[in-house]
């Protein structure tokens, strides 16, 4: 008798986001990138100017859900 395995990830409500990063012209390698966090399902976009702002956006989205 074979055990059946279920994919636990498939059973969770998984959100999909697109992360777009942009390097400003003249920026050095160690400077922060700017970007946009995008939720394709809703079409919503949230701009950010640092990784700290990105983390804040992600936490806020997690708290809403």
Buried (B, 14 or more C-beta within 10 A) or exposed (E): EEEEEEEEEEEEEEEEBEEEEEEEEEEEEEEBBBBBBBBEEEEEEBBBEEEEBBEEBBEEBEEEE
